[in-house]
């Protein structure tokens, strides 16, 4: 489809019911001439109809989400620790700094004794 994006935008405006009468006439005229845009427009309309037809579908039971969450595999402990370190970089850096400074002080004290 090598048509200007203007017609794609008009299609979306039409489907969103935000199109003016002048724009609607312009779009219809183009769609009647351009097979590619006509096909694209029909596919958009089918997609919207499909989504609207599935709007009544609901998950089975009230506790569906809970059951799904309980059946997920348990997280590995190392993954949890790594996530904590990546989510708290300042605390990680501060802890590492304190650990290194403590080691340095202990090494300095032991060399004095």
C-alpha distances in whole Angstrom, upper triangle without the diagonal:
4,6,9,10,12,11,10,14,15,14,16,19,19,19,22,24,24,22,24,25,23,20,20,20,17,15,17,16,13,12,15,13,9,9,6,7,10,10,9,12,14,14,14,17,19,19,21,23,24,25,27,28,30,31,34,35,37,39,42,45,46,47,44,43,46,46,43,44,48,46,44,46,48,47,49,52,50,47,48,51,48,46,49,49,46,46,49,49,52,54,53,54,57,58,58,60,63,63,63,66,68,68,69,72,73,73,75,77,78,79,81,83
4,7,9,11,11,11,14,15,15,17,20,20,21,23,25,24,22,24,25,23,20,20,20,17,15,17,16,13,13,16,13,10,11,9,9,13,13,12,14,17,17,17,20,22,22,23,26,27,28,30,32,33,34,37,38,40,42,45,48,49,49,46,45,49,49,46,47,50,49,46,48,50,49,51,53,52,48,50,52,49,47,50,50,46,46,50,49,52,55,54,54,58,59,59,60,63,64,64,66,68,68,69,72,73,73,75,78,78,79,81,83
4,6,8,7,9,11,12,12,15,17,17,19,21,22,21,19,20,21,19,16,17,17,13,12,14,13,10,11,13,11,9,11,9,8,11,13,11,13,16,16,16,19,21,21,22,25,26,27,28,30,32,33,36,37,40,41,45,48,48,49,46,45,49,49,46,47,51,49,47,49,51,50,52,54,53,50,51,53,50,48,51,51,47,47,50,50,52,55,55,55,58,60,60,61,64,65,65,67,69,70,70,73,75,75,76,79,80,80,83,85
4,5,6,8,9,11,12,14,15,16,18,20,21,19,17,19,20,17,14,16,16,13,12,15,14,11,12,15,14,12,14,12,10,14,15,13,14,18,18,17,20,22,22,23,25,27,27,28,31,32,33,36,37,40,42,45,48,48,49,46,45,48,49,46,47,50,49,47,49,51,50,52,54,53,49,50,52,49,47,49,49,46,45,48,48,50,53,53,53,56,58,58,59,62,63,63,65,67,68,69,71,73,73,74,77,78,79,81,83
4,5,5,6,9,10,11,12,14,16,17,18,17,15,17,19,17,14,15,17,14,12,15,15,12,13,17,16,13,15,13,10,14,15,12,13,17,16,15,18,20,19,20,23,24,24,26,28,29,30,33,34,37,38,42,45,45,45,43,41,45,46,43,43,47,46,44,46,48,47,49,51,49,46,47,49,46,43,46,46,43,42,45,45,47,50,50,50,53,55,55,56,59,60,60,62,65,65,66,68,70,70,72,74,75,76,78,80
4,6,5,6,9,10,10,12,14,15,16,14,13,14,16,14,10,12,14,10,9,13,13,11,12,16,15,14,16,14,11,14,16,14,13,17,18,16,18,21,20,20,23,25,25,26,29,30,30,34,35,37,39,43,45,45,46,44,43,46,47,44,45,49,48,46,48,50,49,51,53,52,48,49,51,48,46,48,49,45,44,47,47,49,52,52,53,55,57,57,58,61,62,62,64,67,67,68,70,72,73,74,76,78,78,80,83
4,5,5,6,9,10,10,12,14,15,14,12,13,14,13,9,10,12,9,6,10,11,8,9,12,12,11,13,11,8,10,13,11,10,13,15,13,15,18,18,18,21,23,23,24,26,28,28,32,33,36,38,41,44,44,46,43,42,45,46,43,44,48,47,46,48,50,49,51,53,53,49,50,52,49,47,49,50,46,45,49,49,51,54,54,54,57,59,59,60,63,64,64,66,69,69,70,72,74,75,76,78,80,80,82,85
4,5,5,6,9,10,11,12,14,14,12,15,16,16,12,12,14,12,9,12,14,11,11,14,15,12,13,11,8,11,12,9,8,12,12,10,13,16,15,15,18,20,20,21,24,25,25,29,30,32,34,38,41,41,42,39,38,42,43,40,41,44,44,42,44,46,45,48,50,49,45,46,48,46,43,46,46,43,42,45,46,48,50,50,51,54,55,56,57,60,61,61,63,65,66,67,69,71,71,73,75,76,77,79,81
4,5,5,6,9,10,10,12,11,10,13,15,14,10,11,14,12,10,13,15,13,13,17,17,15,17,15,12,14,15,12,11,15,15,12,14,17,16,16,19,21,20,21,24,25,25,29,30,32,34,38,40,40,42,39,38,41,42,40,40,44,44,42,44,46,45,48,49,49,45,45,48,45,42,45,46,42,41,44,45,47,49,49,50,53,54,55,56,59,60,60,62,64,65,66,68,70,71,72,74,76,76,78,80
4,5,5,6,9,10,10,9,7,10,11,11,7,8,10,9,7,10,12,11,11,14,15,14,16,15,11,12,15,12,10,14,15,12,13,17,17,16,18,21,20,21,24,26,25,29,31,33,35,39,41,41,43,41,39,43,44,42,43,46,46,44,47,49,48,50,52,52,48,49,51,49,46,48,49,45,44,47,48,50,52,53,54,56,58,58,60,62,63,64,66,68,69,70,72,73,74,76,78,79,80,82,84
4,5,5,6,9,10,10,9,12,13,13,10,9,12,11,7,10,12,11,10,13,15,13,14,13,9,10,12,9,7,10,11,8,9,13,13,12,15,17,17,18,20,22,22,26,28,30,33,36,39,39,40,38,37,41,42,39,40,44,43,42,44,47,46,49,51,50,47,47,50,48,45,47,48,45,44,47,48,50,52,52,53,56,57,58,60,62,63,64,66,68,68,69,72,73,74,75,78,79,80,82,84
4,5,5,6,8,9,9,12,14,15,11,11,14,14,11,13,16,14,13,17,19,17,17,16,12,13,14,11,9,12,12,9,10,13,12,11,14,16,15,16,19,21,20,24,25,28,30,34,36,36,38,35,34,38,39,36,37,41,41,39,42,44,43,46,48,48,44,44,47,45,42,44,45,42,40,44,44,47,49,49,50,53,54,55,56,59,60,61,62,64,65,66,69,70,71,72,74,76,77,79,81
4,6,5,6,5,5,9,11,12,9,9,13,12,10,13,16,15,14,18,19,18,20,18,15,15,17,14,12,14,15,12,12,16,15,13,16,19,18,18,21,23,22,25,27,29,32,35,38,38,39,37,36,40,41,39,40,43,43,42,44,46,46,48,50,50,46,46,49,47,44,46,47,44,42,45,46,48,50,51,52,54,56,56,58,60,61,62,64,66,67,68,70,72,73,74,76,77,79,80,82
4,5,5,6,5,8,10,12,9,7,11,11,9,10,14,13,12,15,18,17,18,17,14,13,15,13,10,12,14,11,10,14,14,12,14,17,17,16,19,22,21,24,26,29,32,35,38,38,40,37,37,40,42,39,41,44,44,43,46,48,47,50,52,52,48,48,51,49,46,48,50,46,45,48,49,51,53,54,55,57,59,59,61,63,64,65,67,69,70,71,73,75,76,77,79,80,82,84,85
4,5,8,8,12,13,15,12,11,14,15,12,13,16,16,14,17,20,18,19,18,14,14,15,12,9,11,12,8,7,11,11,8,11,14,13,13,16,18,17,21,23,25,28,31,34,34,36,34,33,37,38,36,37,41,40,39,42,44,44,47,49,49,46,46,48,47,44,46,47,44,43,46,47,49,51,52,53,55,57,57,59,61,62,63,65,67,68,69,71,73,74,75,77,78,80,82,83
4,5,8,11,14,16,13,12,16,17,14,16,19,19,17,20,23,22,22,21,17,17,18,16,13,15,15,11,11,14,13,10,13,15,14,13,17,18,17,20,23,25,28,31,33,33,35,33,32,36,37,35,36,40,40,39,42,43,43,46,48,48,44,44,47,45,42,44,46,42,41,44,45,47,49,50,51,53,55,56,57,59,60,61,63,65,66,67,69,71,72,73,75,77,78,80,81
4,6,9,11,13,12,10,14,15,13,15,18,18,17,20,22,22,23,22,18,18,19,18,14,16,17,14,12,16,16,13,14,18,17,15,19,21,19,22,25,27,30,33,36,35,37,36,35,39,40,38,39,43,43,42,45,47,47,50,52,52,48,48,51,49,46,47,49,46,44,47,49,50,52,53,55,56,58,59,61,62,64,65,67,68,70,71,73,74,75,77,79,80,81,83,85
4,7,10,12,10,10,14,14,13,15,18,18,18,21,23,22,24,23,19,19,21,19,16,18,19,16,15,19,18,16,18,21,19,18,22,24,22,25,28,30,33,36,38,38,39,38,37,40,42,40,41,44,45,43,46,48,48,50,52,52,48,48,51,49,46,47,49,46,44,47,48,49,51,52,54,55,57,58,60,62,63,64,66,67,69,70,72,73,74,76,78,79,80,82,84
4,7,8,6,6,10,11,10,12,14,15,15,18,20,20,21,21,17,17,20,18,15,17,19,16,15,19,19,17,19,22,21,20,24,26,25,28,30,33,35,39,41,41,43,41,40,43,45,43,44,47,47,46,49,51,50,53,55,55,51,51,53,51,48,50,51,48,46,49,50,52,54,55,56,58,60,61,62,64,65,67,68,70,71,72,74,76,77,78,80,82,83,85,87
4,5,5,6,9,10,10,12,14,15,16,18,20,21,23,23,19,19,22,20,17,20,22,19,18,22,23,20,22,25,25,24,27,29,28,31,34,36,39,42,44,44,46,44,43,47,48,46,47,51,51,50,53,55,54,57,58,58,55,54,57,55,52,53,55,51,50,52,53,55,57,58,59,61,63,64,65,67,69,69,71,73,74,75,77,79,80,81,83,85,86,87,89
4,5,5,6,9,10,10,12,14,15,16,19,20,22,23,19,19,22,21,18,20,22,20,19,23,24,22,23,26,26,25,28,31,30,32,35,38,41,44,46,46,48,46,46,49,51,49,50,54,53,52,55,57,57,60,61,61,58,58,60,58,55,57,58,55,53,56,57,58,61,62,63,65,66,67,69,71,72,73,75,77,78,79,81,82,83,85,87,88,89,91,93
4,5,5,6,9,10,11,13,14,16,17,18,21,22,18,18,22,21,18,21,23,21,21,24,25,24,25,28,28,28,30,33,32,35,38,40,43,46,49,49,51,49,48,51,53,51,52,55,55,54,57,59,58,61,62,62,58,58,61,59,55,57,58,55,54,56,57,59,61,62,63,65,67,67,69,71,72,73,75,77,78,79,81,83,83,85,87,88,89,91,93
4,5,5,6,9,10,11,12,14,16,16,19,19,15,16,19,17,15,18,20,18,18,21,22,21,23,26,25,25,28,30,30,33,35,38,40,44,46,46,48,46,45,49,50,47,49,52,52,50,53,55,54,57,59,58,55,55,57,55,52,54,55,52,50,53,54,56,58,59,59,62,63,64,65,68,69,70,71,74,75,75,77,79,80,81,83,85,86,88,90
4,5,5,6,9,10,10,12,14,15,17,18,14,14,17,16,13,15,18,16,15,19,20,19,20,23,24,23,25,28,28,31,33,36,39,42,44,45,47,44,44,48,49,46,48,51,51,50,52,55,54,57,59,59,55,55,58,56,52,55,56,52,51,54,55,57,59,60,61,63,65,65,67,69,70,71,73,75,76,77,79,81,81,83,85,86,87,89,91
4,5,5,6,9,10,11,13,14,17,18,15,14,18,17,15,17,20,18,18,21,23,22,23,26,27,26,28,31,31,34,36,39,42,45,48,48,50,48,47,51,52,50,51,55,54,53,56,58,57,60,62,62,58,59,61,59,56,58,59,56,54,58,58,60,62,63,64,66,68,69,70,72,73,74,76,78,79,80,82,84,85,86,88,89,90,92,94
4,6,5,6,9,10,11,12,15,16,13,13,17,16,14,17,19,18,18,22,23,22,24,27,27,27,29,32,32,35,37,40,43,46,49,49,51,48,47,51,52,50,51,54,54,52,55,57,56,59,61,61,57,57,60,57,54,57,58,54,53,56,56,58,61,61,62,64,66,67,68,71,72,72,74,76,77,78,80,82,83,84,86,87,88,90,92
4,5,5,6,9,10,10,13,13,10,10,13,13,10,13,16,14,14,18,19,18,20,23,24,24,26,28,29,32,34,37,39,43,45,46,47,45,44,48,49,46,48,51,50,49,52,54,53,56,58,58,54,54,57,55,52,54,55,52,51,54,54,56,59,59,60,62,64,64,66,68,69,70,72,74,75,76,78,80,80,82,84,85,86,88,90
4,5,5,6,9,10,12,13,10,9,13,13,10,12,16,15,14,18,19,19,20,23,24,24,26,29,29,32,34,37,40,43,46,46,48,46,45,49,50,47,49,52,52,50,53,55,55,58,60,60,56,57,59,57,54,57,58,54,53,56,57,59,62,62,63,65,67,67,69,71,72,73,75,77,78,79,81,83,83,85,87,88,89,91,93
4,6,5,7,9,12,13,11,10,14,15,13,15,18,18,18,21,23,22,23,26,27,27,29,32,33,36,37,41,43,46,49,50,52,49,49,52,53,50,52,56,55,53,56,58,58,60,63,62,58,59,62,59,56,59,60,56,56,59,59,61,64,64,65,67,69,69,71,73,74,75,77,79,80,81,83,85,85,87,89,90,91,93,95
4,5,5,6,9,10,8,8,12,12,11,14,16,16,17,19,21,21,23,25,26,27,29,31,32,35,37,40,42,45,48,49,50,48,47,51,51,49,50,54,53,51,53,56,55,58,60,59,56,57,59,56,54,56,57,54,53,56,57,59,61,61,62,65,66,66,68,71,71,72,74,76,77,78,80,82,82,84,86,87,88,90,92
4,5,5,7,8,6,5,9,9,8,10,13,13,13,16,18,18,20,22,23,24,26,28,29,32,34,37,39,42,45,46,48,45,45,48,49,46,48,51,50,49,51,54,53,56,58,58,54,55,57,55,52,55,56,53,52,55,56,58,60,60,61,64,66,66,67,70,71,71,73,75,76,77,80,81,81,83,85,86,87,90,91
4,6,7,10,9,7,11,12,11,12,15,16,16,18,21,21,22,24,26,26,28,30,32,34,36,39,42,45,48,49,51,48,47,51,51,49,51,54,53,52,54,57,57,59,62,61,57,58,61,59,56,59,60,56,56,59,60,62,64,64,65,68,69,69,71,74,74,75,77,79,80,81,83,85,85,87,89,90,91,93,95
4,7,9,9,8,11,13,13,14,17,18,18,20,23,23,24,27,28,29,30,33,34,37,38,42,44,47,50,51,53,50,49,53,53,51,52,56,54,53,55,58,57,60,62,61,58,59,61,59,56,59,60,57,56,59,60,62,65,64,65,68,69,69,71,74,74,75,77,79,80,80,83,85,85,86,89,90,91,93,95
4,6,6,6,9,10,11,12,14,16,17,18,20,21,23,24,26,27,29,31,32,35,36,40,42,45,48,49,50,47,47,50,51,48,49,53,51,50,52,54,54,56,59,58,54,56,58,55,53,56,57,53,53,56,56,59,61,61,62,65,66,66,68,71,71,71,74,76,76,77,80,81,81,83,86,86,87,90,91
4,6,5,6,9,10,10,12,14,15,16,18,20,21,22,24,26,27,29,31,34,34,38,40,43,46,47,48,45,45,49,49,46,48,51,49,48,50,53,52,55,57,57,53,54,57,54,52,55,56,53,52,56,56,59,61,61,62,65,66,66,68,70,71,71,73,75,76,77,79,81,81,83,85,86,87,89,91
4,5,5,6,9,10,11,12,14,15,17,19,20,21,23,25,26,27,29,32,33,36,38,41,44,45,46,43,43,46,46,43,45,48,46,45,47,50,49,51,54,53,50,51,53,51,49,52,52,49,49,52,53,55,58,57,58,61,62,62,64,67,67,67,70,72,72,73,76,77,77,79,81,82,83,85,87
4,5,5,6,9,10,10,12,14,15,17,18,20,21,23,24,26,27,31,32,35,37,40,43,44,45,42,41,45,45,42,44,47,46,44,47,49,49,51,53,53,49,50,53,50,48,51,52,48,48,51,51,54,56,56,57,60,61,61,63,66,66,67,69,71,71,72,75,76,77,78,81,82,82,85,87
4,5,5,6,9,10,11,12,14,16,17,18,20,21,22,25,26,29,30,34,36,39,42,43,45,42,41,45,45,42,44,47,46,45,47,50,50,52,55,54,51,52,54,52,50,52,54,50,50,53,54,56,58,58,59,62,63,63,65,68,68,69,71,73,74,75,77,79,79,81,83,84,85,87,89
4,5,5,6,9,10,11,12,14,15,16,19,20,21,23,25,28,28,32,34,37,40,41,42,39,39,43,43,40,42,45,43,42,44,47,47,49,52,52,48,49,52,50,47,50,52,48,48,51,52,55,57,56,58,61,62,62,64,66,66,67,70,71,72,73,76,77,77,79,81,82,83,85,87
4,5,5,6,9,10,11,13,14,15,17,19,20,22,23,26,27,30,32,35,38,39,40,37,37,40,40,38,39,43,41,40,42,45,44,47,49,49,45,46,49,47,44,47,48,45,44,48,49,51,53,53,54,57,58,58,60,63,63,64,66,68,68,70,72,73,74,76,78,79,80,82,84
4,5,5,6,9,10,11,12,14,16,17,18,20,22,25,26,29,31,34,38,38,40,37,37,40,41,38,40,43,42,41,43,46,46,48,51,50,47,48,50,48,45,48,49,46,45,49,50,52,54,54,55,58,59,59,61,64,64,65,67,69,70,71,73,75,75,77,79,80,81,84,85
4,5,5,6,9,10,11,12,14,15,16,19,20,23,24,28,30,33,36,37,39,36,36,40,40,37,39,42,41,40,43,45,45,48,51,51,47,48,51,49,46,49,51,47,47,50,51,54,56,55,57,60,61,61,63,65,66,67,69,71,71,73,75,76,77,79,81,81,83,85,87
4,5,5,6,9,10,10,12,14,15,17,19,22,22,25,27,30,34,35,36,33,33,37,37,34,36,39,38,37,39,42,42,44,47,47,43,45,47,45,43,46,47,44,43,47,48,51,52,52,54,57,57,58,60,62,62,63,66,67,68,69,72,73,73,75,77,78,79,82,83
4,5,5,6,9,10,11,12,14,16,17,20,21,24,26,30,33,34,35,32,31,35,35,33,35,38,37,36,38,41,41,44,46,46,42,43,46,44,41,44,45,42,41,45,46,49,50,50,52,54,55,56,58,60,60,62,64,65,66,68,70,71,72,74,76,76,78,80,82
4,5,5,6,9,10,11,12,15,16,19,20,23,26,29,32,33,35,32,32,36,36,34,36,39,38,37,40,42,43,46,48,48,45,45,48,46,44,46,48,45,44,47,49,51,53,53,54,57,58,58,61,63,63,64,67,68,69,70,72,74,74,76,78,79,81,83,84
4,5,5,6,9,10,10,13,15,17,18,22,24,27,30,31,33,30,30,34,34,31,34,37,36,35,38,41,41,44,47,47,43,44,47,46,43,46,47,44,43,47,48,51,53,52,54,57,57,58,60,62,63,64,66,68,68,70,72,73,74,76,78,79,80,82,84
4,5,5,6,9,10,11,13,16,16,19,22,25,28,29,30,27,27,31,31,28,31,34,33,32,34,37,38,40,43,43,40,40,43,42,39,42,44,41,40,43,45,47,49,49,51,53,54,54,57,59,59,60,63,64,64,66,68,69,70,72,74,75,76,79,80
4,5,5,6,9,10,11,14,15,18,21,24,27,28,30,27,27,31,31,29,31,34,33,32,35,38,38,41,44,44,41,41,44,43,40,42,44,41,40,43,45,47,49,49,51,53,54,55,57,59,59,61,63,64,65,67,69,70,71,73,74,75,77,79,80
4,6,5,6,9,10,13,14,18,21,23,26,28,29,27,27,31,31,29,31,35,34,33,36,39,40,43,46,46,43,43,46,45,42,44,47,44,42,46,48,50,51,52,54,56,56,57,60,61,62,63,66,67,68,69,71,72,73,76,77,78,80,82,83
4,5,5,6,9,12,12,15,18,21,24,25,27,24,24,28,28,26,28,31,30,30,33,36,37,40,43,43,40,40,44,42,39,42,44,41,40,44,46,49,50,49,52,54,54,55,58,59,60,61,64,65,65,67,69,70,71,73,75,76,77,80,81
4,5,5,7,10,11,13,16,19,22,23,25,22,22,26,26,24,26,29,28,28,31,34,34,38,40,41,37,38,41,40,37,39,41,39,37,41,43,45,46,46,49,51,51,52,55,56,57,58,61,62,62,64,66,67,68,70,72,73,75,77,78
4,5,5,8,10,13,16,19,22,23,25,23,23,27,27,26,28,31,30,30,34,36,37,40,43,44,40,40,43,42,39,41,44,41,40,43,45,48,48,49,51,53,54,55,57,59,59,61,63,64,65,67,69,70,71,73,74,75,77,79,80
4,6,7,9,12,15,18,21,22,24,22,23,27,27,25,28,30,30,30,33,36,37,41,43,44,41,41,44,43,40,43,45,43,41,45,47,50,50,51,53,55,55,56,59,60,61,62,65,66,66,68,70,71,72,75,76,77,79,81,82
4,5,6,9,12,14,18,19,21,18,19,23,23,21,24,27,26,26,30,32,33,37,40,41,37,37,41,40,37,39,42,40,38,42,44,47,47,47,50,52,52,53,56,57,57,59,62,62,63,65,67,68,69,71,73,73,75,77,78
4,6,8,11,14,17,18,20,18,18,22,23,21,23,26,26,26,30,32,33,37,39,41,37,37,40,40,36,39,41,39,37,41,43,45,46,46,49,51,51,52,55,56,56,58,61,61,62,64,66,67,68,70,72,72,74,76,77
4,6,10,12,14,16,18,16,18,21,22,21,23,26,26,27,30,33,34,38,40,42,38,38,41,41,38,40,43,41,39,42,45,47,48,48,51,52,52,54,57,58,58,60,62,63,64,66,68,68,70,72,73,74,76,78,79
4,7,9,12,14,16,14,15,18,18,18,20,23,22,23,27,29,31,35,37,39,36,35,39,39,36,38,41,39,37,41,43,46,46,46,49,51,50,52,55,56,56,58,60,61,61,64,65,66,67,70,71,71,74,76,76
4,6,9,10,12,10,12,15,15,15,17,20,20,21,24,27,29,32,35,36,33,33,36,36,33,35,38,37,35,38,41,44,43,44,47,48,48,49,52,53,53,55,58,58,59,61,63,63,65,67,68,69,71,73,74
4,6,8,9,7,8,12,11,11,14,16,16,17,21,23,25,29,31,33,30,30,34,34,31,33,36,35,33,36,39,42,41,41,45,46,46,47,50,51,51,53,55,55,56,59,60,60,62,65,65,66,68,70,71
4,7,8,6,10,12,11,11,15,16,16,18,21,24,26,30,32,34,32,31,35,36,33,35,38,37,35,38,41,44,43,43,47,48,47,49,52,52,52,55,57,57,58,60,62,62,64,66,67,67,70,72,72
4,6,6,9,10,10,12,14,15,16,18,22,24,26,30,32,34,32,31,35,36,33,34,38,37,35,38,41,44,43,43,46,48,47,48,51,52,51,54,56,56,57,60,61,61,63,65,66,66,69,71,71
4,6,8,9,10,12,13,14,16,18,22,23,25,29,31,33,31,30,33,34,31,32,36,35,33,36,39,41,40,41,44,45,44,46,49,49,49,52,54,54,55,58,59,59,61,63,64,64,67,69,69
4,6,5,6,9,10,11,12,15,18,19,22,25,27,30,28,26,30,31,29,30,33,33,31,33,37,39,38,38,42,43,42,44,47,47,46,49,51,51,52,55,56,56,58,60,61,61,64,66,66
4,5,5,6,9,10,11,13,16,18,21,24,26,29,26,26,29,30,27,29,32,32,30,33,36,39,38,38,41,42,41,43,46,46,46,49,51,51,52,55,56,56,58,60,61,61,64,66,66
4,5,5,6,9,10,11,15,16,18,22,24,26,23,22,26,27,24,25,29,28,26,29,32,35,34,34,38,39,38,40,43,43,43,45,48,47,48,51,53,52,54,57,57,58,60,62,63
4,5,5,6,9,10,14,14,17,20,22,25,22,21,25,26,23,25,28,28,26,29,32,34,33,33,37,38,37,39,42,42,41,44,46,46,47,50,51,51,53,55,56,56,59,61,61
4,5,5,6,9,12,14,17,20,22,25,23,22,26,27,25,26,30,29,28,31,34,36,35,35,39,40,38,40,43,43,43,46,48,47,48,51,52,52,54,57,57,57,60,62,62
4,5,5,6,10,12,15,18,21,23,21,20,24,25,23,24,28,27,26,29,32,35,34,33,37,38,37,38,42,42,41,44,47,46,47,50,51,51,53,55,56,56,59,61,61
4,5,5,9,10,12,16,18,20,18,17,21,22,19,21,24,24,23,26,29,31,30,30,33,35,33,35,38,38,38,41,43,43,43,46,48,47,49,52,52,53,55,57,57
4,6,8,9,12,15,17,20,18,18,21,23,21,22,26,26,25,27,30,33,31,31,35,36,34,36,39,39,38,41,43,43,43,46,48,47,49,52,52,52,55,57,57
4,6,9,12,15,18,20,18,18,22,23,22,23,27,26,26,29,31,34,33,32,36,37,36,37,40,41,39,42,45,44,44,47,49,48,50,53,53,53,56,58,58
4,6,9,12,15,17,15,15,19,20,18,20,23,23,23,26,28,31,30,29,33,34,33,34,37,38,37,39,42,41,42,45,46,46,47,50,51,51,53,56,56
4,6,9,12,14,13,13,17,18,17,19,22,22,22,25,27,30,29,28,31,33,31,32,35,36,34,37,40,39,39,42,44,43,45,48,48,48,51,53,53
4,7,9,12,11,11,14,15,15,17,19,20,20,22,25,28,26,25,28,30,28,29,32,33,31,34,37,36,36,39,41,40,41,44,45,45,47,50,50
4,6,9,7,7,11,12,11,13,16,16,17,19,21,24,23,21,25,27,25,25,29,29,28,30,33,33,33,36,38,37,38,41,42,42,44,47,47
4,6,5,7,9,10,11,13,15,16,17,19,21,24,22,20,23,25,23,23,27,28,26,28,31,31,30,33,35,34,36,39,40,39,41,44,44
4,5,5,6,9,10,11,13,14,15,17,19,21,19,17,21,22,20,20,24,24,22,25,28,27,27,30,32,31,32,35,36,36,38,41,41
4,5,5,6,8,10,11,12,14,15,17,19,18,15,19,20,18,18,22,22,21,23,26,25,25,28,30,29,30,33,34,34,36,39,39
4,5,5,6,9,10,10,12,14,16,19,18,16,19,21,19,19,23,24,22,24,27,27,27,30,32,32,33,36,37,37,39,42,42
4,5,5,6,9,10,10,12,14,17,16,14,18,19,18,18,22,22,21,24,27,26,27,30,31,31,32,35,36,36,39,41,41
4,5,5,6,9,10,11,12,15,13,11,15,16,14,15,18,19,18,20,23,23,23,26,28,27,29,31,32,33,35,37,38
4,5,5,6,9,10,11,14,13,11,14,16,15,15,18,19,18,20,23,23,23,26,28,28,29,32,33,33,35,38,39
4,5,5,6,9,10,14,13,11,15,17,16,16,20,21,20,22,25,25,26,28,30,31,32,34,36,36,38,40,41
4,5,5,6,9,11,10,9,12,14,13,14,17,18,18,20,22,23,24,26,28,28,30,32,33,34,36,38,39
4,5,5,6,9,8,6,9,11,11,11,14,16,15,17,20,20,21,23,25,26,27,29,31,31,33,35,36
4,6,6,9,10,8,11,13,13,14,16,18,18,20,22,23,24,26,28,29,30,32,34,34,36,38,39
4,6,9,9,9,12,14,14,15,18,19,20,21,23,24,26,27,29,30,32,33,35,36,38,40,41
4,6,6,6,9,10,11,12,14,16,17,18,20,21,23,24,26,27,29,30,32,33,35,36,38
4,6,5,6,9,10,10,12,14,15,16,18,20,21,22,24,26,27,28,30,31,33,35,36
4,5,5,6,9,10,10,12,14,15,16,18,20,21,22,24,26,27,28,30,32,33,35
4,5,5,6,8,10,10,12,14,15,16,18,20,21,22,24,25,27,28,30,31,33
4,5,5,6,9,10,11,12,14,15,17,18,20,21,23,24,26,27,29,30,32
4,5,5,6,9,10,11,12,14,15,16,18,20,21,22,24,26,27,29,30
4,5,5,6,9,10,10,12,14,15,16,18,20,21,22,24,26,27,29
4,5,5,6,9,10,11,12,14,15,16,18,20,21,22,24,26,27
4,5,5,6,9,10,11,12,14,15,16,18,20,21,23,24,26
4,5,5,6,9,10,10,12,14,15,16,18,20,21,23,25
4,5,5,6,9,10,10,12,14,15,16,18,20,21,23
4,6,5,6,9,10,11,12,14,15,16,18,20,21
4,5,5,6,9,10,10,12,14,15,17,18,20
4,5,5,6,9,10,10,12,14,15,17,19
4,5,5,6,9,10,10,12,14,15,17
4,5,5,6,9,10,11,12,14,16
4,5,5,6,9,10,11,13,15
4,5,5,6,9,10,11,13
4,5,5,6,9,10,11
4,6,5,6,9,10
4,6,5,6,9
4,5,5,7
4,5,5
4,6
4
